[in-house]
Amino acid sequence: MYKSTIIVLACFVFTYTFLGSSFAYTHSRQVDAALSLMLNADYEAAVDECSRLTDTKNNNIKAEALLVKGTCLIKMDKYTQARDVLKEALPYAQGDLSIELYMGIADTYFMQQEYDNAISVYKQLLTKKANESYLAMLYYKLGKAYQKKSKWVEADDYFDQLKSKFPESFEAKLIDKSSTGGSFFTIQVGCFIDKANAKELYDDLKKKGYEVYISDFQSQGQKLYRVRVGEFVSRIAAEYTEGKLRNQEDLPTHIFP
């Protein structure tokens, strides 16, 4: 029963977003109640339970409770607060638990679209001694972070390393070459010289629920900022969203590639 709980939890946390801790370490039984609450999506109650556990003098339990608390806060979209909690736990953690905490910190940056900060932490973790399950996850997350920055060469390099070094891993099976590099479909809705104008359009579309991002490039010595929406496996899916952007938002659109 205990081992099955660990397996279910690992699947749950990894799939609530493509990011998140895998909880690969063996946790203490004292945090079972908090984990159970988290699995039942009762995040506020789980946070309260974790706060109670942090009064312990046992550093390992304190670190584990803070990790669960931070994970719940991520699920509640409280990324900055989650990062503070995870950082608070670092002095009390060792080994795999420490890696879990750093992974969570990097994930909060990713979720806030601070991809450079996320990449920096993920790369730091690559230098630490970690088992294969963590390394496979790091290669995957680095690839996804570079995709978000439209850095296709770097993204494919990490994905290729993942498939080469850990071909049987869960993360390797998640990779779909049709959605990497320049071979997925995305919709461009603006191109600006002024980054502030690109950010204004980005913010407007983000508030309306679109998956929007900004990528920059050089053209004749001038830095330009492209505002793009979505990463679609099929052109049909991209065309549906393009219609909404053109007809409802009155934006000029173009599907790439």
C-alpha positions in Angstrom: 0.0 0.0 0.0 2.8 2.4 0.9 4.7 1.7 -2.3 1.6 2.1 -4.4 0.9 5.4 -2.8 4.4 6.6 -3.9 3.8 5.5 -7.5 0.4 7.2 -7.7 1.8 10.3 -6.2 4.7 10.4 -8.7 2.3 10.1 -11.6 0.0 12.7 -10.2 2.6 15.4 -9.6 4.3 15.0 -12.9 1.0 15.2 -14.9 -0.7 18.2 -13.2 1.5 20.2 -15.5 4.3 18.9 -17.7 6.5 20.2 -14.9 6.6 19.4 -11.3 8.4 17.2 -8.8 8.3 13.5 -9.3 8.8 12.8 -5.6 11.2 10.0 -6.5 12.7 9.8 -3.0 11.1 7.7 -0.3 9.2 10.1 2.0 8.6 9.8 5.7 5.4 8.4 6.9 4.7 11.6 8.9 3.8 13.4 5.7 1.3 10.8 4.5 -1.7 12.9 5.6 -0.5 15.9 3.7 0.2 13.8 0.6 -3.2 12.2 0.8 -4.9 15.6 1.0 -2.8 16.8 -2.0 -3.8 13.7 -4.0 -7.5 14.5 -3.3 -6.8 18.1 -4.6 -7.5 19.6 -1.1 -4.5 21.9 -1.5 -5.4 24.4 1.2 -5.9 21.6 3.8 -2.6 20.1 2.7 -0.8 23.4 3.1 -2.3 23.7 6.6 -1.1 20.2 7.5 2.4 20.9 6.1 2.5 24.1 8.2 1.8 22.0 11.3 4.6 19.6 10.4 7.2 22.3 10.0 7.2 22.8 13.7 9.2 19.5 14.1 12.9 19.5 15.0 13.4 16.7 12.5 15.1 18.5 9.5 14.2 15.8 7.0 10.5 15.9 7.9 10.5 19.7 7.9 12.0 19.7 4.4 9.6 17.2 3.1 6.6 19.1 4.5 7.8 22.3 2.9 8.3 20.5 -0.4 4.7 19.2 -0.4 3.5 22.7 0.7 5.4 24.3 -2.2 4.0 21.7 -4.6 0.4 22.5 -3.5 1.1 26.2 -3.9 2.3 25.6 -7.5 -1.0 23.8 -8.1 -2.8 26.8 -6.7 -0.9 29.0 -9.2 0.9 30.8 -6.4 4.3 30.5 -8.0 6.3 33.2 -6.1 5.0 32.0 -2.8 5.8 28.4 -3.7 9.4 29.4 -4.6 9.9 31.1 -1.3 8.6 28.0 0.6 10.9 25.7 -1.5 13.9 27.9 -0.9 13.1 27.9 2.9 13.4 24.1 2.8 16.9 23.9 1.2 19.0 24.2 4.4 17.2 21.2 5.9 17.4 18.9 2.8 20.0 16.5 1.6 20.4 14.1 -1.4 17.4 13.5 -3.6 15.2 15.7 -1.5 17.5 18.6 -2.2 17.2 17.9 -5.9 13.4 17.8 -5.7 13.4 21.2 -4.1 15.7 22.8 -6.7 13.6 21.1 -9.4 10.5 22.7 -7.9 12.2 26.1 -7.8 13.1 25.9 -11.4 9.5 24.8 -12.3 8.1 28.0 -10.6 10.3 30.1 -12.9 9.1 28.1 -15.9 5.4 28.6 -14.9 6.0 32.3 -14.7 7.6 32.2 -18.1 11.0 33.2 -16.7 12.7 30.7 -18.9 16.2 31.9 -18.5 16.0 31.5 -14.7 14.5 28.1 -15.1 17.2 27.0 -17.5 19.9 28.2 -15.1 18.6 26.1 -12.2 18.0 23.1 -14.4 21.6 23.3 -15.7 22.9 23.6 -12.2 21.1 20.4 -11.3 22.8 18.6 -14.2 26.2 19.1 -12.3 24.9 17.4 -9.2 25.0 13.7 -8.5 21.5 12.5 -9.4 20.0 9.2 -10.4 18.8 8.5 -13.9 15.1 9.4 -13.2 16.2 12.9 -12.4 18.6 13.3 -15.3 16.0 12.1 -17.8 13.5 14.6 -16.4 16.1 17.4 -16.5 16.9 16.8 -20.2 13.2 16.9 -20.9 12.6 20.1 -19.0 15.6 21.8 -20.5 14.3 20.9 -24.0 10.8 22.3 -23.2 12.3 25.5 -21.7 14.4 26.1 -24.8 11.3 25.4 -27.0 9.5 28.2 -25.2 12.4 30.5 -26.1 12.1 29.4 -29.7 15.7 28.0 -29.4 15.1 25.0 -31.6 18.7 23.8 -31.9 19.2 23.8 -28.1 15.8 22.1 -27.5 16.5 19.3 -30.0 20.0 18.8 -28.5 18.6 18.1 -25.1 15.8 15.9 -26.5 18.4 14.0 -28.5 20.5 13.5 -25.4 17.5 12.3 -23.5 16.6 9.7 -26.2 20.2 8.6 -26.5 21.0 8.2 -22.8 17.6 7.2 -21.5 15.6 5.7 -24.4 13.3 3.7 -22.2 12.4 6.6 -19.8 9.0 8.0 -19.5 10.3 11.4 -20.5 11.7 10.0 -23.8 8.3 8.7 -24.7 6.8 12.1 -24.1 8.9 13.6 -26.9 7.0 14.1 -30.1 9.3 15.3 -32.9 6.3 16.8 -34.7 6.2 19.4 -31.9 9.8 20.2 -31.6 12.1 22.3 -33.6 10.4 24.4 -36.3 8.1 21.6 -37.3 5.1 22.5 -35.1 2.6 25.2 -36.2 2.3 28.5 -34.5 0.4 31.8 -35.2 2.2 35.1 -35.5 0.0 38.0 -34.6 2.5 40.9 -34.6 6.1 41.9 -35.1 7.5 45.0 -33.4 10.7 47.1 -33.1 9.6 48.3 -29.7 9.6 45.5 -27.1 7.0 47.4 -25.0 4.5 47.2 -27.9 5.1 43.5 -28.1 4.6 43.1 -24.4 1.4 45.1 -24.5 -0.1 42.7 -27.1 1.3 39.7 -25.1 -0.4 40.9 -21.9 -3.7 41.5 -23.6 -3.8 38.0 -25.2 -2.5 36.4 -22.0 -5.4 37.8 -20.0 -7.8 36.4 -22.6 -6.5 32.9 -22.1 -4.3 32.5 -25.2 -1.0 30.6 -25.0 1.2 33.5 -26.2 4.9 34.0 -26.2 7.4 36.6 -27.5 10.5 35.6 -29.6 13.2 38.0 -30.8 15.4 37.9 -33.9 17.8 40.0 -35.8 16.9 41.5 -39.2 19.4 43.7 -41.0 21.1 44.6 -37.8 17.7 45.5 -36.1 16.3 43.5 -33.2 12.6 42.7 -33.7 10.1 41.1 -31.4 7.5 38.6 -32.7 4.3 37.8 -30.8 3.1 34.3 -31.5 0.3 32.1 -30.2 0.3 28.4 -29.5 2.3 25.3 -30.5 0.0 23.1 -32.6 0.8 19.6 -33.8 -1.7 19.9 -36.7 -2.4 22.8 -39.1 -6.1 22.3 -38.6 -5.8 23.1 -34.9 -3.8 26.2 -35.7 -6.3 27.4 -38.3 -9.1 27.2 -35.7 -7.3 29.4 -33.3 -6.1 31.7 -36.1 -9.8 32.3 -37.0 -10.6 33.4 -33.5 -7.6 35.7 -33.4 -8.5 37.2 -36.8 -12.2 37.5 -36.3 -12.6 38.1 -32.6 -9.4 40.0 -31.8 -9.1 41.7 -35.2 -5.4 40.8 -35.5 -3.3 40.2 -38.6 -2.3 36.5 -38.5 0.1 34.2 -40.2 0.6 30.5 -39.5 4.2 29.2 -39.4 5.9 27.1 -40.7 
